[in-house]
């Protein structure tokens, strides 16, 4: 009789152990899936960060190209209030939004000047806006001991340059600089 009771206990314990092991296996599977999902999310975030960094560096290159163009060519700007022509914009009317803020502006290459570093499936361009003439505000002028000296009273032409980069991976960056030439 003792043998018979021991067998009955073993068969019940074997069934309970199977259920406990299956529940633990399910728990470990859920934890593994959660960890995998987190790793995939981090991979996407780092990929997006890399794409944005490349787009930023590209836009910065376009901005430097535009500054060099202005410094060397000193383009003739359209009349004030006449809008933009081929990426060159006259002085805006007070209170008017810049042309490059319009929806779809960067979708048409006729609106902006195309960069020389243009690549496949990329939109790289810039707009040069006339900001009028003014006094020199460079570091040389503001750090001069005698602010009435002629170095600080030089009249300069001011521009606002807006550079745009949209890469094939979808990353977009818009950068601006204020630039002046004598």
Steps between C-alpha positions, in 0.01 A plus 500: 500500500777742566624455149162589359481832692848606388409447138189712532697793645763485230249517219336813648834675558610429142197681361544804724868525413413506130261791550754694708773444239269611217408819692868576563577440132219739402636764741854467361364526143311821584811650662710404196251661260493819708880517501511444123242773441703743712817417306323558167367836623848609607638393163239712320573799723873480436435464125280811504760689702768405247279605206428835663868556574591435137219732383623770740857473371376508141287811567799664664708431187225654285495804731877547466470465122234775496714729717793449265274577202387828660854600597640435151210591269315771694182422307260770385194462719141554382325820600349523847158339525533322163543154652752237397657417167716190473585495868576873526243692702452876526435663835174374641211732570465563874289229661513268197616140548816396317440317172678183620236453773226440240367146473666312216772763448784244518316262264565716191865553397407828331434658843853458635861477384609138467818402679805372309519201735165369380462120518244239399156531661609805699371854519792731580449869446518847643330837494681834537289785640594867482498645851614849394804707577622566850795557727769236543421284803794260475715413801775733373260791523344421837832430673676813373616737771394810309146430377499822298788373286434449129522121534169510688317739273535297181172442319442138406242306299313249717346171392306220664587164350269204548632154409281192469597133482259210444682170461381180336433344843244774578708705744449877460698791644458875451787730605543876487782745531529875483780606271643838411747625241662840458 
